[in-house]
Amino acid sequence: MNDHSSQLRTWVLIRPIIFAVILASLFSSAFAQDWIRTGTGLGVEKVRIAVPDFKAATQDPKNTDLLRVFNDTLFSDLENAGIFDVVSKSFYPLGPIGTPADVKFEGWSGPPANAAMLAFGNLGVTGSNMTVQGWLYDVKNVASPQVLGKQYGDAPTADAARLTAHKFADEIIFRLGGGIQGIAESKIVFVSSRTGKKEIWEMDYDGNNQHQVTHLGSISLSPRFSPDGSRIAFSSLTKSGWDILMYSLELDRMVAFPRFGGTNVSPAWAPDGTKIAFSSSRSGDPEIYVAEAAGTNLKRITSFKGPDVSPTWNRKTGAQIAWVSGRSGLPQIYMSEADGTNAQRFTEEGYAVSPSWSPNGQFLTFSWIRHYGPGAPGAQDIYLMDIASKQWVQLTHDGGRNDSPCWSPDGRHIVFQSNRSGTEQIWTMLADGTAQKPVTASGRNSQPNWSWK
């Protein structure tokens, strides 16, 4: 269900056909982007922030390398956040800035920087300790400029410097981004074949710290973080067939999970972490089942001829599940209550797979080939649909196969797989489709899943 292509035109909310041509020229793709920005919280004016390099606070030779890691990470985190206009460093006033006493307000608030906010501080190594002090100033409020002041301590390593930068970035994003937690400390799991077998891997949200999680020497697919981040559920080809397996990140090993018979794939966690939905053919036809997190109390919630796969829960309420069904022929997106009642179809054409529910419960993102068949125009692209109205917008337009979208915990970003560069890689973008960029490059990488926090 994953290797297909699609193309889409900007939608217009107008019924009379007689005005369609005129209105199509007025309601461009910018209209669609404004609609999605509003729903994802990206519709507000961006805060203009300056992020000068932190200053060395001691004379230790380790400072140079640690400052480079810290400064690069902090700048990248704030640039990636989607809510800031980060001032180019070429506009910064001359001279280092490491403490509040170094702040020259006119130089930062006036041209050419024209910053509203200033993030600055210092890092110093003393013996086996690294200390970081960071401040966030409103440089247009000279009387009471401090918005945030933090001090961090850790070992003097590159990993610790990167983590400290992530923590400080998340503090800034939380305060200036409407009280929504930042994603700088979040993780992404994915499938990679770079070792010769399809294993589960994990990385930081920005692609750093990529490392192998499973070593099963088989084919493992569809990894899913538990809401508390302690476990990964995934499907794997075992001696008995395709089973749902469980890996504990706390214990750093596989843990027991029942085997149900048949083909069992595409697990999905309920938002409270107490249940798992997945597809199983144990009754003959692939259907959606729901079980307790330990695999007990198994219940079938779909029963229709044709495969039902890829469930995803309403991440806000836990009261609904969306999934992919082939009951009408080509796969389409369906939705029902969590017990399977009140099922309804959400896509009406083409080939739609891989739904993912937004954290605010308002949107589904999925992979869609709108015009499917021999000679049909278009590619397989990532789309976003408002659940209440069924209005949709296309997020990718680069051809090839774009699949397996998944939301970030803040609802401002989406991770997905794409082969636009020639091989399958993991990409991220803002939830309105902008700022698309790869975060993997080695081997073939697919089926990403973003942690819940």
Sine and cosine of phi, psi and omega as CSV:
sin_phi,cos_phi,sin_psi,cos_psi,sin_omega,cos_omega
0.00,0.00,0.01,1.00,-0.19,-0.98
-0.97,-0.26,-0.23,0.97,-0.15,-0.99
-0.97,-0.24,0.99,0.15,-0.02,-1.00
-0.53,-0.85,0.04,-1.00,-0.09,-1.00
-0.68,-0.73,0.38,-0.92,-0.04,-1.00
-0.41,-0.91,0.32,-0.95,0.10,-1.00
-0.55,-0.84,0.49,-0.87,-0.12,-0.99
-0.55,-0.83,0.54,-0.84,0.07,-1.00
-0.97,-0.23,0.36,-0.93,-0.01,-1.00
-0.88,0.47,0.74,-0.67,-0.02,-1.00
-0.99,0.11,0.43,-0.90,0.00,-1.00
-0.72,-0.70,0.75,-0.66,-0.07,-1.00
-1.00,0.04,0.90,0.44,0.01,-1.00
-0.71,-0.71,0.74,-0.67,-0.03,-1.00
-1.00,0.05,-0.75,0.67,-0.12,-0.99
-0.86,0.51,0.86,-0.51,-0.06,-1.00
-0.91,0.41,-0.49,0.87,-0.08,-1.00
-0.88,0.47,-0.44,0.90,-0.02,-1.00
-0.99,-0.17,0.10,0.99,-0.15,-0.99
-0.87,0.49,-0.70,0.71,-0.07,-1.00
-0.91,0.41,-0.69,0.73,-0.01,-1.00
-0.90,0.44,-0.72,0.69,-0.08,-1.00
-0.94,0.33,-0.49,0.87,0.02,-1.00
-0.88,0.47,-0.53,0.85,0.02,-1.00
-0.97,0.23,-0.37,0.93,-0.03,-1.00
-1.00,0.01,-0.66,0.75,-0.04,-1.00
-1.00,-0.08,1.00,0.08,-0.06,-1.00
-0.99,0.13,-0.14,-0.99,0.02,-1.00
-0.89,0.46,-0.39,0.92,0.05,-1.00
-0.88,0.47,-0.55,0.84,0.03,-1.00
-0.90,0.44,-0.69,0.72,0.03,-1.00
-0.89,0.45,-0.67,0.75,0.00,-1.00
-0.91,0.41,-0.62,0.78,0.05,-1.00
-0.89,0.47,-0.63,0.77,0.00,-1.00
-0.88,0.47,-0.69,0.72,-0.04,-1.00
-0.97,0.24,-0.57,0.82,0.02,-1.00
-0.87,0.50,-0.64,0.77,-0.01,-1.00
-0.87,0.49,-0.70,0.71,-0.04,-1.00
-0.95,0.32,-0.49,0.87,-0.05,-1.00
-1.00,-0.07,0.04,1.00,0.01,-1.00
0.99,0.14,0.20,0.98,0.02,-1.00
-0.99,-0.11,0.07,1.00,-0.13,-0.99
-0.99,0.10,-0.10,1.00,-0.01,-1.00
-1.00,0.10,0.33,-0.94,0.01,-1.00
-0.92,0.40,0.70,-0.71,-0.04,-1.00
-0.95,0.31,0.60,-0.80,0.04,-1.00
-0.99,0.16,0.79,-0.62,0.02,-1.00
-1.00,0.09,0.89,-0.46,-0.11,-0.99
-0.78,-0.63,0.65,-0.76,0.09,-1.00
-0.96,-0.27,0.64,-0.76,-0.07,-1.00
-0.74,-0.68,0.96,0.27,0.02,-1.00
-0.92,0.39,0.44,-0.90,0.01,-1.00
-0.85,0.53,0.68,-0.73,0.09,-1.00
-0.91,0.42,0.44,-0.90,-0.11,-0.99
-0.98,-0.19,0.53,-0.85,0.08,-1.00
-0.94,0.35,0.75,-0.67,-0.04,-1.00
-0.98,-0.17,-0.22,0.98,0.04,-1.00
-0.70,-0.71,0.00,-1.00,-0.03,-1.00
-0.99,-0.17,0.13,0.99,-0.05,-1.00
-0.88,0.47,0.71,-0.71,-0.02,-1.00
-0.90,0.43,-0.33,0.94,0.02,-1.00
-0.94,0.35,-0.33,0.95,-0.07,-1.00
-0.84,0.54,-0.63,0.77,-0.11,-0.99
-0.85,0.52,-0.79,0.62,-0.02,-1.00
-0.93,0.36,-0.65,0.76,-0.03,-1.00
-0.92,0.38,-0.61,0.79,0.05,-1.00
-0.91,0.42,-0.62,0.78,0.02,-1.00
-0.88,0.47,-0.71,0.70,0.03,-1.00
-0.90,0.44,-0.74,0.68,-0.03,-1.00
-0.88,0.48,-0.76,0.65,-0.07,-1.00
-0.91,0.42,-0.67,0.74,0.02,-1.00
-0.89,0.45,-0.66,0.75,-0.04,-1.00
-0.93,0.36,-0.72,0.69,-0.02,-1.00
-0.89,0.47,-0.71,0.70,0.00,-1.00
-0.88,0.47,-0.70,0.71,-0.01,-1.00
-0.90,0.43,-0.67,0.74,0.00,-1.00
-0.86,0.51,-0.71,0.71,-0.03,-1.00
-0.95,0.30,-0.56,0.83,0.05,-1.00
-0.92,0.38,-0.58,0.81,-0.01,-1.00
-0.98,0.20,-0.24,0.97,-0.17,-0.99
-0.89,0.45,-0.47,0.88,0.02,-1.00
1.00,0.07,-0.02,1.00,-0.04,-1.00
-0.86,-0.50,0.04,1.00,-0.05,-1.00
-0.85,-0.52,0.53,-0.85,0.29,-0.96
-0.98,-0.21,0.99,-0.13,-0.09,-1.00
-0.99,0.14,0.84,-0.54,-0.07,-1.00
-0.92,0.38,0.73,-0.68,0.07,-1.00
-0.86,0.51,0.65,-0.76,-0.03,-1.00
-0.91,0.42,-0.32,0.95,0.04,-1.00
-0.93,0.36,-0.25,0.97,0.02,-1.00
-1.00,-0.10,0.00,1.00,-0.11,-0.99
-0.98,0.22,0.55,-0.83,0.12,-0.99
-0.89,0.46,0.43,-0.90,0.01,-1.00
-0.96,0.29,0.45,-0.90,0.07,-1.00
0.98,-0.21,0.61,-0.79,0.00,-1.00
-0.94,0.33,0.41,-0.91,0.04,-1.00
-0.66,-0.75,0.89,-0.47,-0.07,-1.00
-0.73,-0.68,-0.28,0.96,0.00,-1.00
-0.65,-0.76,0.28,-0.96,0.03,-1.00
-0.82,0.57,-0.49,0.87,-0.01,-1.00
-0.92,0.40,-0.35,0.94,-0.02,-1.00
-0.99,0.11,-0.16,0.99,-0.13,-0.99
-0.97,0.24,0.85,-0.53,0.13,-0.99
-0.95,-0.31,0.98,-0.19,-0.21,-0.98
-0.85,0.52,-0.68,0.73,-0.05,-1.00
-0.90,0.43,-0.57,0.82,-0.01,-1.00
-0.92,0.39,-0.47,0.88,-0.01,-1.00
-1.00,-0.08,-0.61,0.79,-0.04,-1.00
-0.99,0.13,-0.39,0.92,-0.01,-1.00
-1.00,-0.07,0.04,-1.00,0.02,-1.00
-0.92,0.39,0.49,-0.87,0.04,1.00
-1.00,0.07,-0.20,0.98,-0.08,-1.00
-0.92,0.39,-0.74,0.67,0.01,-1.00
0.77,0.64,0.65,0.76,-0.02,-1.00
-0.99,0.15,0.52,-0.85,0.16,-0.99
-0.99,-0.10,-0.58,0.81,-0.03,-1.00
-0.82,-0.57,0.49,-0.87,-0.01,-1.00
-0.72,-0.69,0.85,-0.52,0.08,-1.00
-0.96,-0.29,0.84,-0.54,-0.09,-1.00
-0.48,-0.88,0.13,-0.99,0.03,-1.00
0.29,-0.96,-0.34,-0.94,-0.06,-1.00
-0.56,-0.83,0.36,-0.93,0.04,-1.00
-0.70,-0.72,0.70,-0.71,0.02,-1.00
-0.56,-0.83,0.63,-0.77,0.05,-1.00
-0.97,-0.26,0.76,-0.65,0.09,-1.00
-0.75,-0.66,0.96,-0.29,-0.04,-1.00
0.90,0.44,-0.87,-0.49,-0.02,-1.00
-0.98,-0.18,0.30,0.95,-0.04,-1.00
-0.84,-0.54,0.61,-0.79,0.14,-0.99
-0.90,-0.44,0.80,-0.60,0.02,-1.00
-0.89,-0.46,0.73,-0.68,0.03,-1.00
-0.83,-0.55,0.77,-0.64,0.13,-0.99
-0.91,-0.42,0.76,-0.65,-0.02,-1.00
-0.70,-0.71,0.58,-0.81,0.03,-1.00
-0.76,-0.65,0.47,-0.88,0.17,-0.99
-0.83,-0.55,0.86,-0.51,-0.05,-1.00
-0.90,-0.44,0.62,-0.79,0.25,-0.97
-1.00,0.01,0.98,-0.18,-0.15,-0.99
-0.97,0.23,-0.08,1.00,0.10,-1.00
-1.00,-0.08,-0.01,1.00,0.02,-1.00
-0.88,-0.48,0.98,0.19,-0.11,-0.99
-0.90,0.43,-0.55,0.84,-0.07,-1.00
-0.92,0.38,-0.63,0.78,-0.04,-1.00
-0.58,-0.82,0.96,0.26,-0.19,-0.98
-0.99,0.16,-0.42,0.91,-0.19,-0.98
-0.95,0.30,0.84,-0.55,0.10,-1.00
-0.98,-0.18,-0.53,0.85,-0.09,-1.00
-0.44,-0.90,0.64,-0.77,0.14,-0.99
-0.62,-0.78,0.83,-0.55,-0.08,-1.00
-0.69,-0.72,0.51,-0.86,0.14,-0.99
-0.77,-0.64,0.70,-0.71,-0.03,-1.00
-0.81,-0.59,0.54,-0.84,0.08,-1.00
-0.75,-0.66,0.64,-0.77,0.01,-1.00
-0.27,-0.96,0.00,-1.00,0.07,-1.00
-0.95,0.31,0.48,-0.88,-0.05,-1.00
-0.99,0.14,0.94,0.35,0.03,-1.00
-0.82,-0.57,0.33,-0.94,0.01,-1.00
-0.90,0.45,-0.65,0.76,0.01,-1.00
-0.89,0.46,-0.65,0.76,0.01,-1.00
-0.93,0.38,-0.62,0.79,0.03,-1.00
-0.90,0.43,-0.66,0.76,0.03,-1.00
-0.91,0.42,-0.69,0.72,0.00,-1.00
-0.90,0.43,-0.64,0.77,0.03,-1.00
-0.90,0.44,-0.65,0.76,0.06,-1.00
-0.89,0.46,-0.67,0.74,0.06,-1.00
-0.85,0.53,-0.70,0.72,-0.03,-1.00
-0.89,0.45,-0.70,0.71,-0.01,-1.00
-0.92,0.39,-0.63,0.77,0.05,-1.00
-0.87,0.49,-0.69,0.72,0.00,-1.00
-0.90,0.44,-0.57,0.82,0.07,-1.00
-0.89,0.45,-0.68,0.73,0.00,-1.00
-0.91,0.41,-0.72,0.70,-0.02,-1.00
-0.88,0.47,-0.64,0.77,0.01,-1.00
-0.88,0.47,-0.66,0.75,-0.06,-1.00
-0.98,0.20,-0.52,0.85,-0.05,-1.00
-0.97,-0.24,-0.06,1.00,-0.08,-1.00
-0.92,-0.38,0.51,0.86,0.09,-1.00
0.98,0.21,0.41,0.91,0.04,-1.00
0.97,0.24,0.28,0.96,0.05,-1.00
-1.00,-0.07,0.76,-0.65,-0.02,-1.00
-0.88,0.48,0.64,-0.77,0.06,-1.00
-0.96,0.27,0.16,-0.99,-0.07,-1.00
-0.93,-0.37,0.14,0.99,-0.12,-0.99
-0.89,0.45,-0.43,0.90,0.02,-1.00
-0.99,-0.15,0.08,1.00,-0.03,-1.00
-0.98,0.19,0.23,-0.97,-0.06,-1.00
-0.82,-0.57,0.32,-0.95,0.09,-1.00
-0.76,-0.65,0.77,-0.64,0.16,-0.99
-0.97,-0.23,0.43,-0.90,-0.05,-1.00
-0.32,-0.95,0.15,-0.99,0.05,-1.00
-0.99,-0.16,0.75,-0.66,0.04,-1.00
-0.71,-0.70,0.62,-0.78,0.04,-1.00
-0.95,-0.32,0.33,0.94,-0.11,-0.99
-0.92,0.38,-0.31,0.95,0.05,-1.00
-1.00,-0.08,0.02,1.00,-0.03,-1.00
0.97,-0.24,-0.33,0.94,0.07,-1.00
-0.81,-0.59,0.44,-0.90,0.03,-1.00
-0.99,0.17,0.97,-0.25,-0.01,-1.00
-0.89,-0.45,0.24,-0.97,0.05,-1.00
-1.00,0.03,0.76,-0.65,0.03,-1.00
-0.85,-0.52,0.27,-0.96,0.04,-1.00
-0.69,-0.72,0.49,-0.87,0.07,-1.00
-0.47,-0.88,0.25,-0.97,0.16,-0.99
-0.92,0.39,0.30,-0.95,-0.07,-1.00
-0.85,0.53,-0.46,0.89,-0.08,-1.00
-0.99,-0.11,0.14,0.99,0.03,-1.00
1.00,-0.09,-0.13,0.99,0.05,-1.00
-0.97,0.23,0.30,-0.95,0.12,-0.99
0.86,0.50,0.69,0.72,0.04,-1.00
-0.96,0.28,0.79,-0.62,-0.03,-1.00
-0.49,-0.87,0.49,-0.87,-0.04,-1.00
-0.98,0.20,0.69,-0.72,0.02,-1.00
-0.98,-0.17,-0.81,0.59,-0.03,-1.00
-0.99,-0.15,0.43,-0.90,0.05,-1.00
-0.68,-0.74,0.84,0.54,-0.11,-0.99
-1.00,-0.01,-0.28,0.96,0.03,-1.00
0.91,0.41,0.51,0.86,-0.04,-1.00
-0.72,-0.69,-0.58,-0.81,0.09,-1.00
-0.87,-0.48,0.91,-0.43,0.04,-1.00
-0.89,-0.46,0.66,-0.75,-0.11,-0.99
-0.66,-0.75,0.25,-0.97,0.19,-0.98
0.79,0.61,0.83,0.56,0.05,-1.00
-0.94,0.34,0.60,-0.80,-0.01,-1.00
-0.65,-0.76,0.85,-0.52,0.08,-1.00
-0.92,0.40,0.65,-0.76,0.22,-0.98
-0.94,0.34,0.42,-0.91,-0.05,-1.00
-0.84,0.55,-0.53,0.85,0.01,-1.00
-1.00,0.05,-0.01,1.00,0.06,-1.00
0.97,0.24,0.17,0.99,-0.07,-1.00
-1.00,0.03,-0.37,0.93,-0.09,-1.00
-0.68,-0.73,0.34,-0.94,0.13,-0.99
-0.82,-0.57,0.85,-0.52,0.15,-0.99
-0.99,-0.10,0.63,-0.78,0.02,-1.00
-0.39,-0.92,0.18,-0.98,0.07,-1.00
-0.95,-0.31,0.57,-0.82,-0.06,-1.00
-0.52,-0.86,0.53,-0.85,0.04,-1.00
-0.99,0.13,0.94,-0.33,-0.02,-1.00
-0.95,-0.31,-0.07,-1.00,0.02,-1.00
-0.89,0.46,-0.46,0.89,-0.02,-1.00
-1.00,-0.09,0.00,1.00,-0.02,-1.00
0.87,-0.49,-0.34,-0.94,0.00,-1.00
-0.99,0.15,0.88,-0.47,-0.04,-1.00
-0.81,-0.58,0.40,-0.92,0.18,-0.98
-0.99,0.13,0.83,-0.56,0.01,-1.00
-0.90,-0.43,0.28,-0.96,-0.08,-1.00
-0.71,-0.70,0.76,-0.65,0.05,-1.00
-0.88,-0.47,0.78,-0.63,0.04,-1.00
-1.00,-0.04,0.88,-0.47,0.06,-1.00
-0.96,0.28,-0.45,0.89,0.03,-1.00
-0.94,0.33,-0.66,0.75,-0.02,-1.00
-1.00,-0.01,-0.23,0.97,-0.02,-1.00
0.86,0.51,0.71,0.70,0.02,-1.00
-0.28,-0.96,0.24,-0.97,0.10,-0.99
-0.93,0.37,0.55,-0.83,0.08,-1.00
-0.81,-0.59,0.32,-0.95,-0.12,-0.99
-0.92,0.39,0.62,-0.79,0.14,-0.99
-0.48,-0.88,0.67,-0.74,-0.09,-1.00
-0.88,0.48,0.43,-0.90,0.11,-0.99
-0.94,-0.35,0.75,-0.66,-0.22,-0.98
-0.96,-0.27,-0.11,0.99,-0.09,-1.00
0.99,0.12,0.41,-0.91,-0.05,-1.00
0.97,0.25,-0.26,-0.97,0.02,-1.00
-0.99,-0.14,0.85,-0.52,-0.06,-1.00
-0.85,-0.52,0.88,-0.47,-0.13,-0.99
-0.62,-0.78,0.13,-0.99,0.15,-0.99
0.76,0.65,0.91,0.42,0.06,-1.00
-0.95,0.32,0.42,-0.91,0.04,-1.00
-0.51,-0.86,0.72,-0.70,-0.03,-1.00
-1.00,0.02,0.64,-0.77,0.22,-0.98
-0.94,0.35,0.47,-0.88,-0.10,-1.00
-0.89,0.45,-0.38,0.93,0.06,-1.00
-1.00,0.00,0.00,1.00,0.07,-1.00
0.97,0.24,0.10,1.00,-0.07,-1.00
-1.00,-0.04,-0.24,0.97,-0.07,-1.00
-0.69,-0.73,0.38,-0.93,0.10,-1.00
-0.75,-0.66,0.74,-0.68,0.15,-0.99
-0.97,-0.25,0.53,-0.85,0.04,-1.00
-0.31,-0.95,0.17,-0.99,0.04,-1.00
-0.98,-0.18,0.72,-0.70,0.02,-1.00
-0.65,-0.76,0.63,-0.78,0.07,-1.00
-0.98,-0.21,0.37,0.93,-0.08,-1.00
-0.87,0.48,-0.39,0.92,0.03,-1.00
-0.99,-0.14,0.08,1.00,0.01,-1.00
0.91,-0.41,-0.78,0.63,0.00,-1.00
-0.96,-0.27,0.69,-0.72,0.03,-1.00
-0.87,0.49,0.87,-0.49,-0.01,-1.00
-0.78,-0.63,0.28,-0.96,0.06,-1.00
-1.00,0.05,0.77,-0.63,0.05,-1.00
-0.87,-0.50,0.44,-0.90,0.11,-0.99
-0.80,-0.60,0.72,-0.70,0.03,-1.00
-0.73,-0.69,0.30,-0.95,0.16,-0.99
-0.89,0.45,0.30,-0.95,-0.07,-1.00
-0.86,0.51,-0.43,0.90,0.02,-1.00
-1.00,0.05,0.00,1.00,0.01,-1.00
1.00,-0.05,0.08,1.00,-0.01,-1.00
-1.00,0.00,0.19,-0.98,0.10,-0.99
0.83,0.56,0.80,0.60,-0.05,-1.00
-0.95,0.31,0.75,-0.66,0.01,-1.00
-0.71,-0.70,0.70,-0.71,0.07,-1.00
-1.00,0.04,0.74,-0.67,-0.03,-1.00
-0.92,-0.40,-0.15,0.99,0.14,-0.99
-0.84,-0.55,0.46,-0.89,0.02,-1.00
-0.39,-0.92,1.00,0.06,-0.06,-1.00
-0.42,-0.91,0.60,-0.80,0.00,-1.00
-0.90,0.43,0.77,-0.64,-0.08,-1.00
0.90,-0.43,0.58,-0.81,-0.10,-1.00
-0.93,0.37,0.68,-0.74,0.14,-0.99
-0.88,-0.47,0.85,-0.53,-0.11,-0.99
-0.60,-0.80,0.07,-1.00,0.18,-0.98
0.83,0.56,0.83,0.56,0.05,-1.00
-0.94,0.33,0.45,-0.89,0.13,-0.99
-0.55,-0.83,0.72,-0.69,-0.06,-1.00
-1.00,0.07,0.47,-0.88,0.25,-0.97
-0.90,0.44,0.94,-0.35,-0.15,-0.99
-0.96,0.29,-0.25,0.97,0.03,-1.00
-1.00,0.02,-0.69,0.72,-0.12,-0.99
-0.96,-0.29,-0.47,0.88,-0.11,-0.99
0.94,0.35,0.16,0.99,-0.12,-0.99
-1.00,-0.10,-0.21,0.98,-0.02,-1.00
-0.74,-0.67,0.38,-0.92,0.08,-1.00
-0.74,-0.68,0.71,-0.70,0.17,-0.99
-0.96,-0.29,0.48,-0.88,-0.01,-1.00
-0.39,-0.92,0.06,-1.00,0.04,-1.00
-0.96,-0.28,0.73,-0.68,0.02,-1.00
-0.75,-0.67,0.60,-0.80,0.11,-0.99
-0.97,-0.24,0.32,0.95,-0.08,-1.00
-0.91,0.42,-0.39,0.92,-0.01,-1.00
-0.97,-0.23,0.15,0.99,-0.04,-1.00
0.87,-0.49,-0.96,-0.29,0.07,-1.00
-0.93,0.37,0.50,-0.87,-0.03,-1.00
-0.89,0.46,0.68,-0.73,0.03,-1.00
-0.69,-0.73,0.29,-0.96,0.02,-1.00
-1.00,0.04,0.78,-0.63,0.08,-1.00
-0.85,-0.52,0.29,-0.96,0.01,-1.00
-0.57,-0.82,0.55,-0.84,0.04,-1.00
-0.47,-0.88,0.10,-1.00,0.20,-0.98
-0.91,0.41,0.27,-0.96,-0.09,-1.00
-0.90,0.43,-0.30,0.95,0.05,-1.00
-1.00,-0.09,0.09,1.00,0.05,-1.00
1.00,-0.09,-0.12,0.99,-0.01,-1.00
-0.98,0.20,0.32,-0.95,0.07,-1.00
0.85,0.53,0.72,0.70,0.02,-1.00
-0.95,0.30,0.66,-0.75,0.04,-1.00
-0.57,-0.82,0.48,-0.88,-0.04,-1.00
-1.00,-0.01,0.68,-0.73,-0.07,-1.00
-0.94,-0.33,-0.42,0.91,0.11,-0.99
-0.92,-0.40,0.58,-0.82,-0.15,-0.99
-0.89,-0.46,0.01,1.00,-0.05,-1.00
-0.44,-0.90,0.21,-0.98,0.12,-0.99
0.92,0.39,-0.59,-0.81,-0.16,-0.99
-0.68,-0.73,0.97,-0.25,-0.13,-0.99
-0.88,-0.48,0.78,-0.62,-0.06,-1.00
-0.61,-0.79,0.12,-0.99,0.19,-0.98
0.86,0.52,0.81,0.58,0.03,-1.00
-0.95,0.31,0.53,-0.85,0.09,-1.00
-0.63,-0.77,0.75,-0.66,-0.11,-0.99
-1.00,-0.06,0.71,-0.70,-0.03,-1.00
-0.94,0.35,0.45,-0.89,0.00,-1.00
-0.87,0.50,-0.49,0.87,0.00,-1.00
-1.00,0.07,0.01,1.00,0.05,-1.00
0.97,0.24,0.05,1.00,-0.11,-0.99
-1.00,-0.01,-0.50,0.86,-0.17,-0.99
-0.81,-0.58,0.45,-0.90,0.31,-0.95
-0.91,-0.41,0.67,-0.74,0.23,-0.97
-0.92,-0.39,0.56,-0.83,-0.08,-1.00
-0.35,-0.94,0.17,-0.99,0.04,-1.00
-0.98,-0.18,0.72,-0.69,-0.18,-0.98
-0.60,-0.80,0.75,-0.66,0.24,-0.97
-0.96,-0.28,0.98,-0.18,-0.13,-0.99
-0.93,0.36,-0.57,0.82,0.01,-1.00
-0.89,-0.45,0.99,-0.15,-0.14,-0.99
-0.95,-0.30,0.72,-0.69,0.06,-1.00
0.62,-0.79,0.20,-0.98,-0.01,-1.00
-0.85,0.53,0.81,-0.58,0.04,-1.00
0.98,0.20,0.00,1.00,-0.02,-1.00
-0.94,0.34,0.62,-0.78,0.00,-1.00
-0.97,0.26,0.38,-0.92,0.12,-0.99
0.96,-0.27,0.08,-1.00,-0.04,-1.00
-0.74,-0.67,-0.05,-1.00,0.07,-1.00
-1.00,-0.03,0.92,-0.39,-0.10,-0.99
-0.81,-0.58,0.24,-0.97,0.05,-1.00
-1.00,0.00,0.77,-0.64,0.02,-1.00
-0.85,-0.53,0.29,-0.96,0.07,-1.00
-0.74,-0.67,0.72,-0.69,-0.03,-1.00
-0.82,-0.57,0.74,-0.68,0.16,-0.99
-0.97,0.24,0.84,-0.54,-0.15,-0.99
-0.92,0.39,-0.64,0.77,-0.08,-1.00
-0.92,0.39,-0.65,0.76,-0.10,-0.99
-0.97,-0.23,-0.26,0.97,-0.11,-0.99
0.89,0.45,0.34,0.94,0.15,-0.99
-0.97,0.25,0.58,-0.81,-0.04,-1.00
-0.69,-0.72,0.29,-0.96,0.06,-1.00
-0.59,-0.81,0.57,-0.82,0.02,-1.00
-1.00,0.07,0.73,-0.68,-0.05,-1.00
-0.97,-0.24,-0.52,0.85,0.04,-1.00
-0.91,-0.41,0.53,-0.85,-0.06,-1.00
-0.60,-0.80,0.44,0.90,-0.18,-0.98
-0.97,-0.24,0.22,0.98,0.02,-1.00
0.97,0.25,0.01,-1.00,-0.01,-1.00
0.96,0.30,-0.38,-0.92,-0.05,-1.00
-0.93,-0.37,0.89,-0.45,0.07,-1.00
-0.89,-0.45,0.84,-0.54,-0.19,-0.98
-0.50,-0.86,0.11,-0.99,0.13,-0.99
0.82,0.57,0.78,0.63,0.05,-1.00
-0.94,0.33,0.48,-0.87,0.06,-1.00
-0.48,-0.88,0.64,-0.77,-0.06,-1.00
-0.98,0.18,0.54,-0.84,0.20,-0.98
-0.97,0.25,0.33,-0.94,-0.02,-1.00
-0.91,0.42,-0.39,0.92,0.02,-1.00
-1.00,0.03,-0.07,1.00,0.02,-1.00
0.96,0.29,0.17,0.99,-0.03,-1.00
-0.97,-0.23,-0.14,0.99,-0.09,-1.00
-0.69,-0.73,0.36,-0.93,0.08,-1.00
-0.69,-0.72,0.70,-0.72,0.11,-0.99
-0.96,-0.28,0.54,-0.84,-0.04,-1.00
-0.37,-0.93,0.16,-0.99,0.08,-1.00
-0.96,-0.28,0.53,-0.85,0.02,-1.00
-0.48,-0.88,0.57,-0.82,0.08,-1.00
-0.96,-0.29,0.35,0.94,-0.07,-1.00
-0.88,0.48,-0.39,0.92,-0.02,-1.00
-1.00,-0.01,0.01,1.00,0.00,-1.00
0.91,-0.41,-0.51,0.86,0.10,-1.00
-0.75,-0.66,0.38,-0.93,0.03,-1.00
-0.91,0.41,0.82,-0.57,0.04,-1.00
-0.68,-0.74,0.26,-0.97,0.04,-1.00
-1.00,-0.02,0.75,-0.66,0.01,-1.00
-0.83,-0.56,0.40,-0.92,0.16,-0.99
-0.80,-0.60,0.35,-0.94,0.07,-1.00
-0.41,-0.91,0.30,-0.95,0.19,-0.98
-0.94,0.34,0.38,-0.92,-0.12,-0.99
-0.92,0.38,-0.17,0.99,0.10,-1.00
-1.00,-0.09,0.11,0.99,0.05,-1.00
1.00,-0.06,-0.06,1.00,-0.01,-1.00
-1.00,0.02,0.16,-0.99,0.09,-1.00
0.84,0.54,0.72,0.70,0.02,-1.00
-0.98,0.19,0.74,-0.68,0.00,-1.00
-0.37,-0.93,0.52,-0.86,0.01,-1.00
-0.98,0.19,0.51,-0.86,0.08,-1.00
-0.85,-0.53,-0.04,1.00,0.17,-0.99
-0.77,-0.64,0.37,-0.93,0.02,-1.00
-0.57,-0.82,-0.34,0.94,-0.10,-1.00
-1.00,-0.08,0.77,-0.63,0.02,-1.00
0.94,0.33,-0.38,-0.92,0.05,-1.00
-0.92,-0.39,0.77,-0.64,-0.13,-0.99
-0.72,-0.69,0.69,-0.72,-0.14,-0.99
-0.44,-0.90,0.08,-1.00,0.13,-0.99
0.77,0.63,0.84,0.55,-0.02,-1.00
-0.96,0.28,0.45,-0.89,0.10,-1.00
-0.62,-0.78,0.80,-0.60,-0.05,-1.00
-1.00,0.01,0.65,-0.76,0.05,-1.00
-0.89,0.46,0.37,-0.93,-0.08,-1.00
-0.98,0.22,-0.27,0.96,0.00,-1.00
-0.39,-0.92,0.00,0.00,0.00,0.00
